[in-house]
């Protein structure tokens, strides 16, 4: 477990990111989606033109790649909004009175508040774990130091001076 270490990563989305998400509006998504649908239709038209005027031997891999791309473009339409609505059902978030659907502001504001509180507690808990690990390491070091009892023995001289000293 990385708790109390520098490698420990906050497990939730950052509160600031959730705040940013709460500021989004479905109306803006709808406008962007309408523009993307228009661009996708123009792309389909251009691909059809290119495929119509191209020789059969020059058609691939362009046609295959573009067919995959256009299929993905069609599938992605409204996917984001659909997934968001699934999330609100999964987490049982209800729309405010007088509104048909849960807005991103309501949903992500709840998550922003939770993530902010959770991050504060997460930081405190990591500091506590770090302090406990530091104390354990210091205790382990102290015990190892006590166990290692060094005894200093006088050095036996073996030089010329010692030999002359023994003879006298």
GROMACS elastic network, one bead per residue, 0.5 to 0.9 nm:
[ bonds ]
;  ai    aj funct       b0    kb
    1     4     6  0.87675   500
    1     5     6  0.89033   500
    1     8     6  0.82870   500
    2     5     6  0.54689   500
    2     6     6  0.78428   500
    2     7     6  0.62491   500
    2     9     6  0.81066   500
    3     6     6  0.84296   500
    3     7     6  0.82628   500
    3     8     6  0.56621   500
    3     9     6  0.86214   500
    3   125     6  0.83627   500
    3   126     6  0.58296   500
    3   127     6  0.89989   500
    3   129     6  0.67919   500
    3   130     6  0.77885   500
    4     7     6  0.84828   500
    4     8     6  0.68543   500
    4   123     6  0.89223   500
    4   125     6  0.78442   500
    4   127     6  0.61903   500
    4   128     6  0.75508   500
    4   129     6  0.50784   500
    4   131     6  0.81848   500
    4   132     6  0.89673   500
    4   133     6  0.79317   500
    5     8     6  0.54632   500
    5   126     6  0.76524   500
    5   129     6  0.86857   500
    5   130     6  0.69208   500
    6     9     6  0.80801   500
    8    11     6  0.88320   500
    8   126     6  0.85979   500
    9    12     6  0.89503   500
   10    13     6  0.78426   500
   10    14     6  0.79685   500
   10   119     6  0.74817   500
   10   122     6  0.78530   500
   10   123     6  0.88823   500
   11    14     6  0.88526   500
   12    15     6  0.84248   500
   12   115     6  0.68507   500
   12   118     6  0.86956   500
   12   119     6  0.83299   500
   13    16     6  0.83773   500
   13    17     6  0.67090   500
   13    18     6  0.68909   500
   13   112     6  0.88514   500
   13   115     6  0.72678   500
   14    17     6  0.53270   500
   14    18     6  0.65625   500
   14    19     6  0.88073   500
   14   112     6  0.82528   500
   14   115     6  0.70106   500
   14   116     6  0.79533   500
   14   119     6  0.83643   500
   15    18     6  0.51020   500
   15    19     6  0.61690   500
   15    20     6  0.86772   500
   15   111     6  0.79754   500
   15   112     6  0.51304   500
   15   113     6  0.75591   500
   15   114     6  0.83770   500
   15   115     6  0.54422   500
   15   116     6  0.53918   500
   15   119     6  0.81443   500
   16    20     6  0.62299   500
   16    21     6  0.86492   500
   16   112     6  0.75038   500
   16   116     6  0.85952   500
   17    20     6  0.50476   500
   17    21     6  0.62330   500
   17    22     6  0.86791   500
   17   112     6  0.82070   500
   18    22     6  0.61862   500
   18    23     6  0.88618   500
   18   108     6  0.57636   500
   18   109     6  0.72539   500
   18   111     6  0.67139   500
   18   112     6  0.51315   500
   18   113     6  0.88968   500
   18   115     6  0.81897   500
   19    22     6  0.50632   500
   19    23     6  0.67031   500
   19   105     6  0.84834   500
   19   108     6  0.67379   500
   19   109     6  0.65373   500
   19   111     6  0.85051   500
   19   112     6  0.57337   500
   19   113     6  0.87887   500
   20    23     6  0.53698   500
   20    24     6  0.72133   500
   20   108     6  0.86189   500
   21    24     6  0.55708   500
   21    25     6  0.89935   500
   21   104     6  0.70158   500
   21   105     6  0.74988   500
   21   108     6  0.62987   500
   21   109     6  0.85374   500
   22    25     6  0.81563   500
   22   103     6  0.84047   500
   22   104     6  0.52475   500
   22   106     6  0.70903   500
   22   107     6  0.71854   500
   22   109     6  0.57471   500
   22   112     6  0.81403   500
   23   104     6  0.72879   500
   23   105     6  0.58627   500
   23   108     6  0.85099   500
   23   109     6  0.89110   500
   24    27     6  0.87447   500
   24    28     6  0.74482   500
   24    29     6  0.81916   500
   24   103     6  0.88467   500
   24   104     6  0.63856   500
   24   105     6  0.70004   500
   25    28     6  0.54540   500
   25    29     6  0.67084   500
   25    30     6  0.89049   500
   25   103     6  0.74538   500
   25   104     6  0.66587   500
   25   105     6  0.76947   500
   26    30     6  0.60813   500
   26    31     6  0.86356   500
   26    81     6  0.77215   500
   26   103     6  0.76467   500
   26   104     6  0.76609   500
   27    31     6  0.63272   500
   27    32     6  0.86805   500
   28    31     6  0.51507   500
   28    32     6  0.62311   500
   28    33     6  0.85139   500
   29    32     6  0.50705   500
   29    33     6  0.59345   500
   29    34     6  0.84876   500
   29    78     6  0.89467   500
   29    80     6  0.89206   500
   29    81     6  0.83231   500
   30    34     6  0.60721   500
   30    35     6  0.86178   500
   30    78     6  0.84837   500
   31    34     6  0.51306   500
   31    35     6  0.63193   500
   31    36     6  0.86428   500
   32    35     6  0.51274   500
   32    36     6  0.61394   500
   32    37     6  0.85904   500
   33    37     6  0.60009   500
   33    38     6  0.85373   500
   33    77     6  0.71280   500
   33    78     6  0.75233   500
   34    37     6  0.50712   500
   34    38     6  0.62746   500
   34    39     6  0.86672   500
   35    38     6  0.51415   500
   35    39     6  0.62422   500
   35    40     6  0.85771   500
   36    40     6  0.59489   500
   36    41     6  0.85467   500
   36    73     6  0.89132   500
   36    77     6  0.87516   500
   37    41     6  0.61693   500
   37    42     6  0.86188   500
   37    73     6  0.85447   500
   37    74     6  0.83771   500
   37    77     6  0.78377   500
   38    41     6  0.51827   500
   38    42     6  0.63153   500
   38    43     6  0.86522   500
   39    42     6  0.50403   500
   39    43     6  0.61231   500
   39    44     6  0.86324   500
   40    44     6  0.61449   500
   40    45     6  0.86038   500
   40    70     6  0.74522   500
   40    73     6  0.71648   500
   40    74     6  0.81855   500
   41    44     6  0.50468   500
   41    45     6  0.62478   500
   41    46     6  0.87035   500
   42    45     6  0.50832   500
   42    46     6  0.62461   500
   42    47     6  0.86526   500
   43    46     6  0.50589   500
   43    47     6  0.60991   500
   43    48     6  0.85538   500
   43    70     6  0.82306   500
   44    47     6  0.51295   500
   44    48     6  0.61722   500
   44    49     6  0.86681   500
   44    66     6  0.87743   500
   44    70     6  0.71835   500
   45    48     6  0.51696   500
   45    49     6  0.63008   500
   45    50     6  0.87743   500
   46    49     6  0.50539   500
   46    50     6  0.62179   500
   46    51     6  0.85797   500
   47    50     6  0.51300   500
   47    51     6  0.60671   500
   47    52     6  0.84829   500
   47    63     6  0.78057   500
   47    66     6  0.73614   500
   47    67     6  0.87975   500
   48    51     6  0.51112   500
   48    52     6  0.60121   500
   48    53     6  0.87470   500
   49    52     6  0.51122   500
   49    53     6  0.63618   500
   49    54     6  0.85499   500
   50    53     6  0.54662   500
   50    54     6  0.59552   500
   50    59     6  0.86011   500
   50    63     6  0.89840   500
   51    54     6  0.52928   500
   51    55     6  0.80945   500
   51    56     6  0.85726   500
   51    59     6  0.65598   500
   51    62     6  0.86279   500
   51    63     6  0.69686   500
   52    55     6  0.82870   500
   54    57     6  0.83105   500
   54    58     6  0.64484   500
   54    59     6  0.60959   500
   55    58     6  0.53986   500
   55    59     6  0.62621   500
   56    59     6  0.52250   500
   56    60     6  0.77804   500
   57    60     6  0.69213   500
   58    61     6  0.80683   500
   58    62     6  0.81975   500
   59    62     6  0.58416   500
   59    63     6  0.59257   500
   59    64     6  0.85786   500
   60    63     6  0.55008   500
   60    64     6  0.64117   500
   60    65     6  0.82712   500
   61    64     6  0.53782   500
   61    65     6  0.60841   500
   61    66     6  0.84959   500
   62    65     6  0.53128   500
   62    66     6  0.60030   500
   62    67     6  0.84478   500
   63    66     6  0.52184   500
   63    67     6  0.59637   500
   63    68     6  0.86303   500
   64    67     6  0.51874   500
   64    68     6  0.63749   500
   64    69     6  0.87012   500
   65    68     6  0.52671   500
   65    69     6  0.62185   500
   65    70     6  0.87028   500
   66    70     6  0.59880   500
   66    71     6  0.83885   500
   67    70     6  0.52119   500
   67    71     6  0.60653   500
   67    72     6  0.86188   500
   68    71     6  0.51374   500
   68    72     6  0.62488   500
   68    73     6  0.86561   500
   69    72     6  0.52117   500
   69    73     6  0.62540   500
   69    74     6  0.88311   500
   70    74     6  0.62771   500
   70    75     6  0.86978   500
   71    74     6  0.52310   500
   71    75     6  0.63330   500
   71    76     6  0.87802   500
   72    75     6  0.50939   500
   72    76     6  0.61866   500
   72    77     6  0.88978   500
   73    76     6  0.53509   500
   73    77     6  0.67505   500
   74    77     6  0.55992   500
   75    78     6  0.82080   500
   75    79     6  0.73375   500
   76    79     6  0.51040   500
   76    80     6  0.76656   500
   77    80     6  0.78897   500
   78    81     6  0.54677   500
   78    82     6  0.61770   500
   78    83     6  0.86772   500
   79    82     6  0.51060   500
   79    83     6  0.60731   500
   79    84     6  0.85393   500
   80    83     6  0.52353   500
   80    84     6  0.61738   500
   80    85     6  0.87118   500
   81    84     6  0.50437   500
   81    85     6  0.62453   500
   81    86     6  0.86557   500
   82    85     6  0.52088   500
   82    86     6  0.62881   500
   82    87     6  0.87630   500
   83    87     6  0.62657   500
   83    88     6  0.88156   500
   84    87     6  0.50542   500
   84    88     6  0.64297   500
   84    89     6  0.88312   500
   84   104     6  0.81916   500
   85    88     6  0.51375   500
   85    89     6  0.64083   500
   85    90     6  0.86572   500
   85   101     6  0.81815   500
   85   102     6  0.77435   500
   86    89     6  0.51887   500
   86    90     6  0.61239   500
   86    91     6  0.87011   500
   87    91     6  0.61160   500
   87    92     6  0.82620   500
   87    93     6  0.84924   500
   88    91     6  0.52867   500
   88    92     6  0.58030   500
   88    93     6  0.50892   500
   88    94     6  0.73819   500
   88   102     6  0.71105   500
   88   107     6  0.72598   500
   89    93     6  0.63954   500
   89    94     6  0.80093   500
   90    93     6  0.79389   500
   93   102     6  0.72084   500
   93   106     6  0.86610   500
   93   107     6  0.70297   500
   94    97     6  0.88034   500
   94   101     6  0.77814   500
   94   102     6  0.62180   500
   94   107     6  0.89343   500
   95    98     6  0.80605   500
   95    99     6  0.59522   500
   95   100     6  0.65297   500
   95   101     6  0.52380   500
   95   103     6  0.73190   500
   95   106     6  0.80171   500
   96    99     6  0.55976   500
   96   100     6  0.81061   500
   96   101     6  0.79656   500
   96   102     6  0.69923   500
   96   103     6  0.86927   500
   96   106     6  0.81972   500
   97   100     6  0.82850   500
   99   102     6  0.74132   500
   99   103     6  0.86527   500
  102   105     6  0.81742   500
  102   106     6  0.65009   500
  102   107     6  0.67528   500
  103   106     6  0.53904   500
  103   107     6  0.64182   500
  103   108     6  0.85884   500
  104   107     6  0.51327   500
  104   108     6  0.57341   500
  104   109     6  0.79301   500
  105   108     6  0.55123   500
  105   109     6  0.56690   500
  105   110     6  0.85022   500
  106   109     6  0.52847   500
  106   110     6  0.64619   500
  106   111     6  0.89480   500
  107   110     6  0.55283   500
  107   111     6  0.66643   500
  107   112     6  0.88022   500
  108   112     6  0.58238   500
  108   113     6  0.84750   500
  109   113     6  0.61771   500
  109   114     6  0.85611   500
  110   113     6  0.53414   500
  110   114     6  0.62946   500
  110   115     6  0.86222   500
  111   114     6  0.50175   500
  111   115     6  0.58755   500
  111   116     6  0.83901   500
  112   115     6  0.51469   500
  112   116     6  0.60317   500
  112   117     6  0.86122   500
  113   116     6  0.52347   500
  113   117     6  0.63093   500
  113   118     6  0.85171   500
  114   117     6  0.52964   500
  114   118     6  0.59471   500
  114   119     6  0.84785   500
  115   119     6  0.59014   500
  115   120     6  0.85774   500
  116   119     6  0.52084   500
  116   120     6  0.64058   500
  116   121     6  0.88555   500
  117   120     6  0.52634   500
  117   121     6  0.64377   500
  117   122     6  0.85589   500
  118   121     6  0.51891   500
  118   122     6  0.58968   500
  118   123     6  0.85883   500
  119   123     6  0.60814   500
  119   124     6  0.85867   500
  120   123     6  0.53327   500
  120   124     6  0.64146   500
  120   125     6  0.87438   500
  121   124     6  0.50789   500
  121   125     6  0.60718   500
  121   126     6  0.85266   500
  122   125     6  0.51284   500
  122   126     6  0.61151   500
  122   127     6  0.86554   500
  123   126     6  0.51161   500
  123   127     6  0.62667   500
  123   128     6  0.86908   500
  124   127     6  0.51594   500
  124   128     6  0.62558   500
  124   129     6  0.87043   500
  125   128     6  0.50122   500
  125   129     6  0.61509   500
  125   130     6  0.85003   500
  126   129     6  0.50835   500
  126   130     6  0.60419   500
  126   131     6  0.85976   500
  127   131     6  0.61653   500
  127   132     6  0.86241   500
  128   131     6  0.51454   500
  128   132     6  0.62454   500
  128   133     6  0.86754   500
  129   132     6  0.50416   500
  129   133     6  0.61528   500
  129   134     6  0.85383   500
  130   133     6  0.51279   500
  130   134     6  0.61106   500
  130   135     6  0.86307   500
  131   134     6  0.50192   500
  131   135     6  0.61614   500
  131   136     6  0.85896   500
  132   135     6  0.51273   500
  132   136     6  0.61595   500
  132   137     6  0.85923   500
  133   136     6  0.50164   500
  133   137     6  0.60849   500
  133   138     6  0.85516   500
  134   137     6  0.50812   500
  134   138     6  0.61305   500
  134   139     6  0.85566   500
  135   138     6  0.50675   500
  135   139     6  0.60762   500
  135   140     6  0.84929   500
  136   139     6  0.50701   500
  136   140     6  0.60305   500
  136   141     6  0.85191   500
  137   140     6  0.50192   500
  137   141     6  0.60974   500
  137   142     6  0.85504   500
  138   141     6  0.50464   500
  138   142     6  0.60915   500
  138   143     6  0.86025   500
  139   142     6  0.50025   500
  139   143     6  0.61183   500
  139   144     6  0.85229   500
  140   143     6  0.51768   500
  140   144     6  0.61407   500
  140   145     6  0.85536   500
  141   144     6  0.50911   500
  141   145     6  0.60822   500
  141   146     6  0.86571   500
  142   145     6  0.50632   500
  142   146     6  0.62549   500
  142   147     6  0.87164   500
  143   146     6  0.51014   500
  143   147     6  0.61994   500
  143   148     6  0.86594   500
  144   147     6  0.51489   500
  144   148     6  0.62226   500
  145   148     6  0.53312   500
  145   149     6  0.75584   500
  146   149     6  0.64242   500
  152   155     6  0.86989   500
  153   156     6  0.86920   500
  154   157     6  0.89515   500
  156   162     6  0.87745   500
  157   160     6  0.87693   500
  157   161     6  0.82247   500
  157   162     6  0.56661   500
  157   163     6  0.82735   500
  158   161     6  0.80010   500
  158   162     6  0.58945   500
  158   163     6  0.68604   500
  159   162     6  0.54222   500
  159   163     6  0.64943   500
  159   164     6  0.88455   500
  160   163     6  0.51109   500
  160   164     6  0.61164   500
  160   165     6  0.84118   500
  161   164     6  0.51790   500
  161   165     6  0.59728   500
  161   166     6  0.86465   500
  162   166     6  0.62177   500
  162   167     6  0.87903   500
  163   166     6  0.52029   500
  163   167     6  0.65421   500
  164   167     6  0.52364   500
  164   168     6  0.65819   500
  165   168     6  0.54688   500
